[in-house]
Amino acid sequence: MTALEWDKTGERFFETGIDRGVLFTLAGDAFSWNGLTNVSEETGREVKAYWMDGVKYLEHHVPGAYSA
């Protein structure tokens, strides 16, 4: 396995942002990602409420797929 390298000479164009991002392709390759400024995360989870006689007695959190 090859080690990823960040901030090679001449490849760093940004001074602020998230450090050490990695891009994984569908082919299974991994690339270091310089200049990544932010990451939006979403869990996709669902909250299912259970009611009895008009009173909520349980909220069940169903985990979903993670994406970023």
mmCIF file of the N, C-alpha and C atoms, coordinates in Angstrom:
data_MODEL
# 
_entry.id   MODEL 
# 
loop_
_atom_site.group_PDB 
_atom_site.id 
_atom_site.type_symbol 
_atom_site.label_atom_id 
_atom_site.label_alt_id 
_atom_site.label_comp_id 
_atom_site.label_asym_id 
_atom_site.label_entity_id 
_atom_site.label_seq_id 
_atom_site.pdbx_PDB_ins_code 
_atom_site.Cartn_x 
_atom_site.Cartn_y 
_atom_site.Cartn_z 
_atom_site.occupancy 
_atom_site.B_iso_or_equiv 
_atom_site.pdbx_formal_charge 
_atom_site.auth_seq_id 
_atom_site.auth_comp_id 
_atom_site.auth_asym_id 
_atom_site.auth_atom_id 
_atom_site.pdbx_PDB_model_num 
ATOM 1   N N  . MET A 1 1  ? 0.847   -1.170 0.000  1.00 0.00 ? 1  MET A N  1 
ATOM 2   C CA . MET A 1 1  ? 0.000   0.000  0.000  1.00 0.00 ? 1  MET A CA 1 
ATOM 3   C C  . MET A 1 1  ? 0.900   1.242  0.000  1.00 0.00 ? 1  MET A C  1 
ATOM 4   N N  . THR A 1 2  ? 0.574   2.189  -0.836 1.00 0.00 ? 2  THR A N  1 
ATOM 5   C CA . THR A 1 2  ? 1.341   3.426  -0.937 1.00 0.00 ? 2  THR A CA 1 
ATOM 6   C C  . THR A 1 2  ? 0.815   4.455  0.060  1.00 0.00 ? 2  THR A C  1 
ATOM 7   N N  . ALA A 1 3  ? 1.714   5.171  0.687  1.00 0.00 ? 3  ALA A N  1 
ATOM 8   C CA . ALA A 1 3  ? 1.316   6.215  1.637  1.00 0.00 ? 3  ALA A CA 1 
ATOM 9   C C  . ALA A 1 3  ? 0.869   7.451  0.872  1.00 0.00 ? 3  ALA A C  1 
ATOM 10  N N  . LEU A 1 4  ? -0.170  8.109  1.368  1.00 0.00 ? 4  LEU A N  1 
ATOM 11  C CA . LEU A 1 4  ? -0.642  9.355  0.761  1.00 0.00 ? 4  LEU A CA 1 
ATOM 12  C C  . LEU A 1 4  ? 0.250   10.507 1.196  1.00 0.00 ? 4  LEU A C  1 
ATOM 13  N N  . GLU A 1 5  ? 0.470   11.454 0.300  1.00 0.00 ? 5  GLU A N  1 
ATOM 14  C CA . GLU A 1 5  ? 1.296   12.618 0.613  1.00 0.00 ? 5  GLU A CA 1 
ATOM 15  C C  . GLU A 1 5  ? 0.474   13.880 0.409  1.00 0.00 ? 5  GLU A C  1 
ATOM 16  N N  . TRP A 1 6  ? 0.534   14.780 1.403  1.00 0.00 ? 6  TRP A N  1 
ATOM 17  C CA . TRP A 1 6  ? -0.144  16.065 1.323  1.00 0.00 ? 6  TRP A CA 1 
ATOM 18  C C  . TRP A 1 6  ? 0.890   17.169 1.243  1.00 0.00 ? 6  TRP A C  1 
ATOM 19  N N  . ASP A 1 7  ? 0.461   18.289 0.676  1.00 0.00 ? 7  ASP A N  1 
ATOM 20  C CA . ASP A 1 7  ? 1.250   19.526 0.658  1.00 0.00 ? 7  ASP A CA 1 
ATOM 21  C C  . ASP A 1 7  ? 2.613   19.354 0.005  1.00 0.00 ? 7  ASP A C  1 
ATOM 22  N N  . LYS A 1 8  ? 2.639   18.682 -1.121 1.00 0.00 ? 8  LYS A N  1 
ATOM 23  C CA . LYS A 1 8  ? 3.880   18.598 -1.879 1.00 0.00 ? 8  LYS A CA 1 
ATOM 24  C C  . LYS A 1 8  ? 4.243   20.002 -2.358 1.00 0.00 ? 8  LYS A C  1 
ATOM 25  N N  . THR A 1 9  ? 5.498   20.250 -2.606 1.00 0.00 ? 9  THR A N  1 
ATOM 26  C CA . THR A 1 9  ? 5.952   21.557 -3.065 1.00 0.00 ? 9  THR A CA 1 
ATOM 27  C C  . THR A 1 9  ? 5.245   21.916 -4.369 1.00 0.00 ? 9  THR A C  1 
ATOM 28  N N  . GLY A 1 10 ? 4.616   23.100 -4.373 1.00 0.00 ? 10 GLY A N  1 
ATOM 29  C CA . GLY A 1 10 ? 3.915   23.586 -5.552 1.00 0.00 ? 10 GLY A CA 1 
ATOM 30  C C  . GLY A 1 10 ? 2.490   23.116 -5.693 1.00 0.00 ? 10 GLY A C  1 
ATOM 31  N N  . GLU A 1 11 ? 1.985   22.284 -4.776 1.00 0.00 ? 11 GLU A N  1 
ATOM 32  C CA . GLU A 1 11 ? 0.621   21.773 -4.878 1.00 0.00 ? 11 GLU A CA 1 
ATOM 33  C C  . GLU A 1 11 ? -0.327  22.358 -3.831 1.00 0.00 ? 11 GLU A C  1 
ATOM 34  N N  . ARG A 1 12 ? 0.159   23.117 -2.901 1.00 0.00 ? 12 ARG A N  1 
ATOM 35  C CA . ARG A 1 12 ? -0.712  23.705 -1.890 1.00 0.00 ? 12 ARG A CA 1 
ATOM 36  C C  . ARG A 1 12 ? -1.092  25.107 -2.331 1.00 0.00 ? 12 ARG A C  1 
ATOM 37  N N  . PHE A 1 13 ? -2.384  25.299 -2.600 1.00 0.00 ? 13 PHE A N  1 
ATOM 38  C CA . PHE A 1 13 ? -2.867  26.579 -3.106 1.00 0.00 ? 13 PHE A CA 1 
ATOM 39  C C  . PHE A 1 13 ? -3.672  27.346 -2.058 1.00 0.00 ? 13 PHE A C  1 
ATOM 40  N N  . PHE A 1 14 ? -4.035  26.702 -0.949 1.00 0.00 ? 14 PHE A N  1 
ATOM 41  C CA . PHE A 1 14 ? -4.851  27.323 0.085  1.00 0.00 ? 14 PHE A CA 1 
ATOM 42  C C  . PHE A 1 14 ? -4.115  27.266 1.417  1.00 0.00 ? 14 PHE A C  1 
ATOM 43  N N  . GLU A 1 15 ? -4.361  28.250 2.257  1.00 0.00 ? 15 GLU A N  1 
ATOM 44  C CA . GLU A 1 15 ? -3.710  28.289 3.569  1.00 0.00 ? 15 GLU A CA 1 
ATOM 45  C C  . GLU A 1 15 ? -4.656  27.928 4.709  1.00 0.00 ? 15 GLU A C  1 
ATOM 46  N N  . THR A 1 16 ? -5.973  27.960 4.476  1.00 0.00 ? 16 THR A N  1 
ATOM 47  C CA . THR A 1 16 ? -6.932  27.604 5.515  1.00 0.00 ? 16 THR A CA 1 
ATOM 48  C C  . THR A 1 16 ? -7.872  26.538 4.972  1.00 0.00 ? 16 THR A C  1 
ATOM 49  N N  . GLY A 1 17 ? -8.525  25.857 5.856  1.00 0.00 ? 17 GLY A N  1 
ATOM 50  C CA . GLY A 1 17 ? -9.481  24.831 5.453  1.00 0.00 ? 17 GLY A CA 1 
ATOM 51  C C  . GLY A 1 17 ? -9.238  23.551 6.222  1.00 0.00 ? 17 GLY A C  1 
ATOM 52  N N  . ILE A 1 18 ? -9.843  22.512 5.761  1.00 0.00 ? 18 ILE A N  1 
ATOM 53  C CA . ILE A 1 18 ? -9.750  21.211 6.416  1.00 0.00 ? 18 ILE A CA 1 
ATOM 54  C C  . ILE A 1 18 ? -8.446  20.546 5.997  1.00 0.00 ? 18 ILE A C  1 
ATOM 55  N N  . ASP A 1 19 ? -7.792  19.924 6.928  1.00 0.00 ? 19 ASP A N  1 
ATOM 56  C CA . ASP A 1 19 ? -6.496  19.308 6.677  1.00 0.00 ? 19 ASP A CA 1 
ATOM 57  C C  . ASP A 1 19 ? -6.671  17.830 6.323  1.00 0.00 ? 19 ASP A C  1 
ATOM 58  N N  . ARG A 1 20 ? -5.927  17.363 5.365  1.00 0.00 ? 20 ARG A N  1 
ATOM 59  C CA . ARG A 1 20 ? -5.811  15.954 5.014  1.00 0.00 ? 20 ARG A CA 1 
ATOM 60  C C  . ARG A 1 20 ? -7.118  15.289 4.579  1.00 0.00 ? 20 ARG A C  1 
ATOM 61  N N  . GLY A 1 21 ? -7.700  15.795 3.517  1.00 0.00 ? 21 GLY A N  1 
ATOM 62  C CA . GLY A 1 21 ? -8.859  15.153 2.918  1.00 0.00 ? 21 GLY A CA 1 
ATOM 63  C C  . GLY A 1 21 ? -8.408  14.053 1.976  1.00 0.00 ? 21 GLY A C  1 
ATOM 64  N N  . VAL A 1 22 ? -9.211  13.005 1.844  1.00 0.00 ? 22 VAL A N  1 
ATOM 65  C CA . VAL A 1 22 ? -8.888  11.905 0.943  1.00 0.00 ? 22 VAL A CA 1 
ATOM 66  C C  . VAL A 1 22 ? -10.097 11.664 0.041  1.00 0.00 ? 22 VAL A C  1 
ATOM 67  N N  . LEU A 1 23 ? -9.846  11.554 -1.266 1.00 0.00 ? 23 LEU A N  1 
ATOM 68  C CA . LEU A 1 23 ? -10.888 11.273 -2.244 1.00 0.00 ? 23 LEU A CA 1 
ATOM 69  C C  . LEU A 1 23 ? -10.761 9.813  -2.663 1.00 0.00 ? 23 LEU A C  1 
ATOM 70  N N  . PHE A 1 24 ? -11.837 9.049  -2.459 1.00 0.00 ? 24 PHE A N  1 
ATOM 71  C CA . PHE A 1 24 ? -11.870 7.649  -2.868 1.00 0.00 ? 24 PHE A CA 1 
ATOM 72  C C  . PHE A 1 24 ? -12.727 7.536  -4.121 1.00 0.00 ? 24 PHE A C  1 
ATOM 73  N N  . THR A 1 25 ? -12.187 6.963  -5.186 1.00 0.00 ? 25 THR A N  1 
ATOM 74  C CA . THR A 1 25 ? -12.932 6.804  -6.427 1.00 0.00 ? 25 THR A CA 1 
ATOM 75  C C  . THR A 1 25 ? -13.676 5.478  -6.421 1.00 0.00 ? 25 THR A C  1 
ATOM 76  N N  . LEU A 1 26 ? -14.598 5.314  -7.377 1.00 0.00 ? 26 LEU A N  1 
ATOM 77  C CA . LEU A 1 26 ? -15.342 4.060  -7.471 1.00 0.00 ? 26 LEU A CA 1 
ATOM 78  C C  . LEU A 1 26 ? -14.437 2.894  -7.853 1.00 0.00 ? 26 LEU A C  1 
ATOM 79  N N  . ALA A 1 27 ? -13.309 3.192  -8.486 1.00 0.00 ? 27 ALA A N  1 
ATOM 80  C CA . ALA A 1 27 ? -12.360 2.146  -8.865 1.00 0.00 ? 27 ALA A CA 1 
ATOM 81  C C  . ALA A 1 27 ? -11.532 1.658  -7.674 1.00 0.00 ? 27 ALA A C  1 
ATOM 82  N N  . GLY A 1 28 ? -11.662 2.330  -6.517 1.00 0.00 ? 28 GLY A N  1 
ATOM 83  C CA . GLY A 1 28 ? -10.920 1.917  -5.330 1.00 0.00 ? 28 GLY A CA 1 
ATOM 84  C C  . GLY A 1 28 ? -9.624  2.668  -5.119 1.00 0.00 ? 28 GLY A C  1 
ATOM 85  N N  . ASP A 1 29 ? -9.325  3.644  -5.966 1.00 0.00 ? 29 ASP A N  1 
ATOM 86  C CA . ASP A 1 29 ? -8.112  4.445  -5.802 1.00 0.00 ? 29 ASP A CA 1 
ATOM 87  C C  . ASP A 1 29 ? -8.340  5.534  -4.764 1.00 0.00 ? 29 ASP A C  1 
ATOM 88  N N  . ALA A 1 30 ? -7.280  5.944  -4.084 1.00 0.00 ? 30 ALA A N  1 
ATOM 89  C CA . ALA A 1 30 ? -7.357  7.012  -3.088 1.00 0.00 ? 30 ALA A CA 1 
ATOM 90  C C  . ALA A 1 30 ? -6.354  8.093  -3.455 1.00 0.00 ? 30 ALA A C  1 
ATOM 91  N N  . PHE A 1 31 ? -6.783  9.357  -3.354 1.00 0.00 ? 31 PHE A N  1 
ATOM 92  C CA . PHE A 1 31 ? -5.938  10.493 -3.676 1.00 0.00 ? 31 PHE A CA 1 
ATOM 93  C C  . PHE A 1 31 ? -5.976  11.494 -2.540 1.00 0.00 ? 31 PHE A C  1 
ATOM 94  N N  . SER A 1 32 ? -4.815  12.081 -2.210 1.00 0.00 ? 32 SER A N  1 
ATOM 95  C CA . SER A 1 32 ? -4.815  13.155 -1.226 1.00 0.00 ? 32 SER A CA 1 
ATOM 96  C C  . SER A 1 32 ? -5.463  14.372 -1.873 1.00 0.00 ? 32 SER A C  1 
ATOM 97  N N  . TRP A 1 33 ? -6.228  15.142 -1.074 1.00 0.00 ? 33 TRP A N  1 
ATOM 98  C CA . TRP A 1 33 ? -7.020  16.240 -1.612 1.00 0.00 ? 33 TRP A CA 1 
ATOM 99  C C  . TRP A 1 33 ? -6.583  17.528 -0.932 1.00 0.00 ? 33 TRP A C  1 
ATOM 100 N N  . ASN A 1 34 ? -5.724  18.289 -1.607 1.00 0.00 ? 34 ASN A N  1 
ATOM 101 C CA . ASN A 1 34 ? -5.290  19.597 -1.114 1.00 0.00 ? 34 ASN A CA 1 
ATOM 102 C C  . ASN A 1 34 ? -6.330  20.650 -1.473 1.00 0.00 ? 34 ASN A C  1 
ATOM 103 N N  . GLY A 1 35 ? -6.523  21.626 -0.612 1.00 0.00 ? 35 GLY A N  1 
ATOM 104 C CA . GLY A 1 35 ? -7.440  22.719 -0.900 1.00 0.00 ? 35 GLY A CA 1 
ATOM 105 C C  . GLY A 1 35 ? -8.885  22.438 -0.530 1.00 0.00 ? 35 GLY A C  1 
ATOM 106 N N  . LEU A 1 36 ? -9.140  21.378 0.188  1.00 0.00 ? 36 LEU A N  1 
ATOM 107 C CA . LEU A 1 36 ? -10.487 21.073 0.649  1.00 0.00 ? 36 LEU A CA 1 
ATOM 108 C C  . LEU A 1 36 ? -10.893 22.134 1.660  1.00 0.00 ? 36 LEU A C  1 
ATOM 109 N N  . THR A 1 37 ? -12.030 22.807 1.441  1.00 0.00 ? 37 THR A N  1 
ATOM 110 C CA . THR A 1 37 ? -12.417 23.918 2.319  1.00 0.00 ? 37 THR A CA 1 
ATOM 111 C C  . THR A 1 37 ? -13.486 23.546 3.332  1.00 0.00 ? 37 THR A C  1 
ATOM 112 N N  . ASN A 1 38 ? -14.367 22.592 3.028  1.00 0.00 ? 38 ASN A N  1 
ATOM 113 C CA . ASN A 1 38 ? -15.349 22.146 4.015  1.00 0.00 ? 38 ASN A CA 1 
ATOM 114 C C  . ASN A 1 38 ? -15.928 20.803 3.594  1.00 0.00 ? 38 ASN A C  1 
ATOM 115 N N  . VAL A 1 39 ? -16.619 20.160 4.518  1.00 0.00 ? 39 VAL A N  1 
ATOM 116 C CA . VAL A 1 39 ? -17.269 18.881 4.259  1.00 0.00 ? 39 VAL A CA 1 
ATOM 117 C C  . VAL A 1 39 ? -18.664 18.941 4.837  1.00 0.00 ? 39 VAL A C  1 
ATOM 118 N N  . SER A 1 40 ? -19.657 18.582 4.037  1.00 0.00 ? 40 SER A N  1 
ATOM 119 C CA . SER A 1 40 ? -21.042 18.508 4.504  1.00 0.00 ? 40 SER A CA 1 
ATOM 120 C C  . SER A 1 40 ? -21.366 17.042 4.762  1.00 0.00 ? 40 SER A C  1 
ATOM 121 N N  . GLU A 1 41 ? -21.838 16.759 5.966  1.00 0.00 ? 41 GLU A N  1 
ATOM 122 C CA . GLU A 1 41 ? -22.153 15.389 6.337  1.00 0.00 ? 41 GLU A CA 1 
ATOM 123 C C  . GLU A 1 41 ? -23.658 15.218 6.475  1.00 0.00 ? 41 GLU A C  1 
ATOM 124 N N  . GLU A 1 42 ? -24.136 14.035 6.118  1.00 0.00 ? 42 GLU A N  1 
ATOM 125 C CA . GLU A 1 42 ? -25.550 13.715 6.279  1.00 0.00 ? 42 GLU A CA 1 
ATOM 126 C C  . GLU A 1 42 ? -25.666 12.251 6.676  1.00 0.00 ? 42 GLU A C  1 
ATOM 127 N N  . THR A 1 43 ? -26.437 11.990 7.711  1.00 0.00 ? 43 THR A N  1 
ATOM 128 C CA . THR A 1 43 ? -26.589 10.614 8.176  1.00 0.00 ? 43 THR A CA 1 
ATOM 129 C C  . THR A 1 43 ? -27.796 9.934  7.560  1.00 0.00 ? 43 THR A C  1 
ATOM 130 N N  . GLY A 1 44 ? -28.784 10.686 7.134  1.00 0.00 ? 44 GLY A N  1 
ATOM 131 C CA . GLY A 1 44 ? -29.957 10.093 6.515  1.00 0.00 ? 44 GLY A CA 1 
ATOM 132 C C  . GLY A 1 44 ? -30.812 9.297  7.489  1.00 0.00 ? 44 GLY A C  1 
ATOM 133 N N  . ARG A 1 45 ? -30.658 9.546  8.777  1.00 0.00 ? 45 ARG A N  1 
ATOM 134 C CA . ARG A 1 45 ? -31.438 8.764  9.743  1.00 0.00 ? 45 ARG A CA 1 
ATOM 135 C C  . ARG A 1 45 ? -32.880 9.261  9.810  1.00 0.00 ? 45 ARG A C  1 
ATOM 136 N N  . GLU A 1 46 ? -33.712 8.401  10.321 1.00 0.00 ? 46 GLU A N  1 
ATOM 137 C CA . GLU A 1 46 ? -35.142 8.672  10.422 1.00 0.00 ? 46 GLU A CA 1 
ATOM 138 C C  . GLU A 1 46 ? -35.563 8.533  11.881 1.00 0.00 ? 46 GLU A C  1 
ATOM 139 N N  . VAL A 1 47 ? -36.460 9.409  12.313 1.00 0.00 ? 47 VAL A N  1 
ATOM 140 C CA . VAL A 1 47 ? -37.002 9.324  13.668 1.00 0.00 ? 47 VAL A CA 1 
ATOM 141 C C  . VAL A 1 47 ? -38.449 8.862  13.555 1.00 0.00 ? 47 VAL A C  1 
ATOM 142 N N  . LYS A 1 48 ? -38.738 7.740  14.190 1.00 0.00 ? 48 LYS A N  1 
ATOM 143 C CA . LYS A 1 48 ? -40.084 7.182  14.151 1.00 0.00 ? 48 LYS A CA 1 
ATOM 144 C C  . LYS A 1 48 ? -40.710 7.322  15.540 1.00 0.00 ? 48 LYS A C  1 
ATOM 145 N N  . ALA A 1 49 ? -41.842 8.000  15.593 1.00 0.00 ? 49 ALA A N  1 
ATOM 146 C CA . ALA A 1 49 ? -42.525 8.237  16.866 1.00 0.00 ? 49 ALA A CA 1 
ATOM 147 C C  . ALA A 1 49 ? -43.626 7.196  17.087 1.00 0.00 ? 49 ALA A C  1 
ATOM 148 N N  . TYR A 1 50 ? -43.763 6.760  18.330 1.00 0.00 ? 50 TYR A N  1 
ATOM 149 C CA . TYR A 1 50 ? -44.818 5.824  18.707 1.00 0.00 ? 50 TYR A CA 1 
ATOM 150 C C  . TYR A 1 50 ? -45.756 6.515  19.686 1.00 0.00 ? 50 TYR A C  1 
ATOM 151 N N  . TRP A 1 51 ? -47.057 6.376  19.428 1.00 0.00 ? 51 TRP A N  1 
ATOM 152 C CA . TRP A 1 51 ? -48.093 7.056  20.214 1.00 0.00 ? 51 TRP A CA 1 
ATOM 153 C C  . TRP A 1 51 ? -49.061 6.022  20.796 1.00 0.00 ? 51 TRP A C  1 
ATOM 154 N N  . MET A 1 52 ? -49.575 6.319  21.982 1.00 0.00 ? 52 MET A N  1 
ATOM 155 C CA . MET A 1 52 ? -50.622 5.504  22.588 1.00 0.00 ? 52 MET A CA 1 
ATOM 156 C C  . MET A 1 52 ? -51.600 6.440  23.290 1.00 0.00 ? 52 MET A C  1 
ATOM 157 N N  . ASP A 1 53 ? -52.845 6.366  22.915 1.00 0.00 ? 53 ASP A N  1 
ATOM 158 C CA . ASP A 1 53 ? -53.910 7.203  23.486 1.00 0.00 ? 53 ASP A CA 1 
ATOM 159 C C  . ASP A 1 53 ? -53.557 8.686  23.411 1.00 0.00 ? 53 ASP A C  1 
ATOM 160 N N  . GLY A 1 54 ? -52.963 9.108  22.293 1.00 0.00 ? 54 GLY A N  1 
ATOM 161 C CA . GLY A 1 54 ? -52.651 10.519 22.084 1.00 0.00 ? 54 GLY A CA 1 
ATOM 162 C C  . GLY A 1 54 ? -51.408 11.008 22.806 1.00 0.00 ? 54 GLY A C  1 
ATOM 163 N N  . VAL A 1 55 ? -50.634 10.115 23.422 1.00 0.00 ? 55 VAL A N  1 
ATOM 164 C CA . VAL A 1 55 ? -49.422 10.496 24.140 1.00 0.00 ? 55 VAL A CA 1 
ATOM 165 C C  . VAL A 1 55 ? -48.227 9.797  23.477 1.00 0.00 ? 55 VAL A C  1 
ATOM 166 N N  . LYS A 1 56 ? -47.234 10.596 23.126 1.00 0.00 ? 56 LYS A N  1 
ATOM 167 C CA . LYS A 1 56 ? -46.032 10.012 22.537 1.00 0.00 ? 56 LYS A CA 1 
ATOM 168 C C  . LYS A 1 56 ? -45.229 9.357  23.655 1.00 0.00 ? 56 LYS A C  1 
ATOM 169 N N  . TYR A 1 57 ? -44.914 8.066  23.477 1.00 0.00 ? 57 TYR A N  1 
ATOM 170 C CA . TYR A 1 57 ? -44.172 7.372  24.525 1.00 0.00 ? 57 TYR A CA 1 
ATOM 171 C C  . TYR A 1 57 ? -42.776 6.905  24.077 1.00 0.00 ? 57 TYR A C  1 
ATOM 172 N N  . LEU A 1 58 ? -42.482 7.031  22.769 1.00 0.00 ? 58 LEU A N  1 
ATOM 173 C CA . LEU A 1 58 ? -41.178 6.567  22.311 1.00 0.00 ? 58 LEU A CA 1 
ATOM 174 C C  . LEU A 1 58 ? -40.826 7.231  20.988 1.00 0.00 ? 58 LEU A C  1 
ATOM 175 N N  . GLU A 1 59 ? -39.563 7.632  20.867 1.00 0.00 ? 59 GLU A N  1 
ATOM 176 C CA . GLU A 1 59 ? -39.011 8.067  19.593 1.00 0.00 ? 59 GLU A CA 1 
ATOM 177 C C  . GLU A 1 59 ? -37.856 7.139  19.260 1.00 0.00 ? 59 GLU A C  1 
ATOM 178 N N  . HIS A 1 60 ? -38.006 6.398  18.192 1.00 0.00 ? 60 HIS A N  1 
ATOM 179 C CA . HIS A 1 60 ? -36.986 5.427  17.790 1.00 0.00 ? 60 HIS A CA 1 
ATOM 180 C C  . HIS A 1 60 ? -36.176 6.022  16.647 1.00 0.00 ? 60 HIS A C  1 
ATOM 181 N N  . HIS A 1 61 ? -34.845 6.114  16.830 1.00 0.00 ? 61 HIS A N  1 
ATOM 182 C CA . HIS A 1 61 ? -33.960 6.651  15.816 1.00 0.00 ? 61 HIS A CA 1 
ATOM 183 C C  . HIS A 1 61 ? -33.450 5.484  14.955 1.00 0.00 ? 61 HIS A C  1 
ATOM 184 N N  . VAL A 1 62 ? -33.826 5.517  13.680 1.00 0.00 ? 62 VAL A N  1 
ATOM 185 C CA . VAL A 1 62 ? -33.415 4.482  12.734 1.00 0.00 ? 62 VAL A CA 1 
ATOM 186 C C  . VAL A 1 62 ? -32.196 5.004  11.976 1.00 0.00 ? 62 VAL A C  1 
ATOM 187 N N  . PRO A 1 63 ? -31.037 4.380  12.148 1.00 0.00 ? 63 PRO A N  1 
ATOM 188 C CA . PRO A 1 63 ? -29.837 4.871  11.441 1.00 0.00 ? 63 PRO A CA 1 
ATOM 189 C C  . PRO A 1 63 ? -29.962 4.650  9.941  1.00 0.00 ? 63 PRO A C  1 
ATOM 190 N N  . GLY A 1 64 ? -29.403 5.602  9.213  1.00 0.00 ? 64 GLY A N  1 
ATOM 191 C CA . GLY A 1 64 ? -29.428 5.519  7.764  1.00 0.00 ? 64 GLY A CA 1 
ATOM 192 C C  . GLY A 1 64 ? -28.030 5.464  7.196  1.00 0.00 ? 64 GLY A C  1 
ATOM 193 N N  . ALA A 1 65 ? -27.926 5.626  5.902  1.00 0.00 ? 65 ALA A N  1 
ATOM 194 C CA . ALA A 1 65 ? -26.632 5.592  5.226  1.00 0.00 ? 65 ALA A CA 1 
ATOM 195 C C  . ALA A 1 65 ? -25.893 6.902  5.462  1.00 0.00 ? 65 ALA A C  1 
ATOM 196 N N  . TYR A 1 66 ? -24.587 6.820  5.648  1.00 0.00 ? 66 TYR A N  1 
ATOM 197 C CA . TYR A 1 66 ? -23.748 7.997  5.858  1.00 0.00 ? 66 TYR A CA 1 
ATOM 198 C C  . TYR A 1 66 ? -23.247 8.501  4.518  1.00 0.00 ? 66 TYR A C  1 
ATOM 199 N N  . SER A 1 67 ? -23.280 9.803  4.339  1.00 0.00 ? 67 SER A N  1 
ATOM 200 C CA . SER A 1 67 ? -22.702 10.397 3.140  1.00 0.00 ? 67 SER A CA 1 
ATOM 201 C C  . SER A 1 67 ? -22.030 11.718 3.515  1.00 0.00 ? 67 SER A C  1 
ATOM 202 N N  . ALA A 1 68 ? -21.012 12.044 2.773  1.00 0.00 ? 68 ALA A N  1 
ATOM 203 C CA . ALA A 1 68 ? -20.305 13.295 3.011  1.00 0.00 ? 68 ALA A CA 1 
ATOM 204 C C  . ALA A 1 68 ? -19.858 13.878 1.696  1.00 0.00 ? 68 ALA A C  1 
# 
